[in-house]
């Protein structure tokens, strides 16, 4: 029987090869970053100075860090809109701890932020999976709930640089061989996450759930548990981001982190994570954050009105989504044509 | 391999299983017994309960009652993972792949080979996939994304997945529907290899010639119930078809003699690449024409193309001799065509809106006064149609989700009839509707034709097709294969045409 097989169809294999498109996408972002960098430097040479480049890295760090968690959530076809609020609350609670107990070890400050974020993420994940409420609604509600709680706790007061320990602030400005510590922390997190998402079964489940929820059910994937985990990680990283935020700015008020959820989602989507889940990488998301921040600072350096920044970020977002949709529809069309051709051939 | 039921213990037994979805009884007696080394066919009409039975075996649905035994031991599957662990692999009609993942990942999802630290060993996974493909005698890149694979290749991935499980029972639900002849041969080669390794293969197919070619025993289902299981050599194709359809037409079809007038709808050479091709037919005033065929034959797709929801890639449609702009539902509506879709909950109704607002939806332009829609005009329209269709309801403002299936269907019909259509296309007009309302819908369709409306009906229920139609057009795999006059048609002649047995 096996001797009479039809010749294999191998067309477009290289094109469709896993990871190939992703790499093209990520190279495209790197190229865009380089172009923006070169253009900005040619107008204002100061843009290429060491401290300026350090600012580029620091500025992208917090968004890139939250982008890791958001990527994991979006991969499963869910959304976490509460991360900006988590950042704000986390920073404030850490600040309060330092004010109340000035001797608190700085590591404990970080741990408090992470634990707080993870706890809120667990609530998000539990409501989404156990009660089957769309995560968009759950986390939008959580965004406001936390902001409200934050307001009550803060009660108009501001945590200032006087209560934030100098050693904690150092995380925001100190460097190692010229590389800001913040950037190192974020790069480590991104690297660990990138490796994990490629290498572990539970992580591949995240892609499967977002790629086809029905097929995931049929394959017996514990979707609820995986989505829950993704929300916990997203919350924990937002909590960590709160600690970094406090370290960087050395102050926090009730508005800290407002609107960050949309900056993060924009960065993630520009970085190639499909908005309907199933594909994308944390490295891409981090590059997306870096690109948006580079554009932002390039506009400042070239004295172009900062209002352009938002317009450009929005346009990039649209371009990224349009590109993804175009690619998908192209592949689907190809599939249908192929199917039709086969049918013609077989009915002869 | 001969199958001797006496000396072997069945590998899988399902006895008197029942399963209802709400008021719909999908299976009333699901019974099937599989032995090692046999290829067993499960056949039945559309809606006979085959797919539900498959989903019970797959652990997707838990039966309401009945026994399921694997190797003689009672089992209760809590989910697909349980069935998989019990050695049952299922290949569904529609491939269920993860488009964003690689071919190898699709095969080994949740069971990927791991190395130290529980990390996935991609190299081992890819070579294991390649090994399976080699056994199947095909070349498919394991590291390729599943998106963009042809349906046949997707089926191959599904088959490879089943093989990798070393399943003792392999269930294939219509695996050949999307395959070419060569690929079907290849699949049968795989099936016989599996049998020789002692697996049981359950094969669901509408193509009876395949059943006779590949299987040793056949189980026939009708109306959700077991009819008979026999060795295939004891049966003819005719026996199988008779057992599949065997029932009498009842008095549910109040068909009055029709007097067809001029041609209203003419379809010429209508094609949509990969879906259907070269469809030509006419419908006259006062005539009811049915599009019959198996699920997936392209009937609904033809209707959608006529109404302009899907683009046709070739061909033309004329209404009263005037060419219709294709791909434009508004043009179709303006020309007097109405389409009552197959899925009324998703496509026919806005479930959260009231009866009045649903009825008015297709007539908003007419109801409009100075750019606004007066509620009173909407209510008047709805009251009128509720009375004419004998709708059972509490208040017109009740959301349609509170109505029974039959009454929901009446609302959809009312919505379109309110536009005074010249051509009415109804897709599965009585699916999931109780018997009483079904007869009412039939009477309504008959009334409409006597008023001179041309009706094009798509139905998977043969008795309905036979009882209501002036002419029957049979589609098979996207082609119009037979046109049968209403009085000449029998269940057997339509089924033969639909399954490709028309020569007999």
Interface residues (C-beta under 8 A of the other chain):
Chain A: X1 X2 X3 X4 X5 X6 X8 X9 X10 X12 X13 X16 X17 X18 X198 X199 X200 X201 X204 X205 X207 X208 X210 X211 X212 X214 X215 X216 X217 X218 X219 X220 X221 X274 X278 X279 X328 X331 X332 X334 X335 X336 X337 X338 X339 X340 X341 X342 X343 X344 X345 X346 X347
Chain B: X58 X60 X79 X80 X81 X82 X84 X90 X92 X96 X97 X98 X99 X100 X101 X102 X105 X109 X110 X112 X114 X118 X119 X120 X136 X137 X138 X139 X140 X141 X143 X144 X145 X147 X148 X149 X150 X151 X152 X153 X178 X179 X180 X181 X182 X183 X185 X186 X188 X189 X192 X193 X273 X274 X275 X277 X477 X478 X479
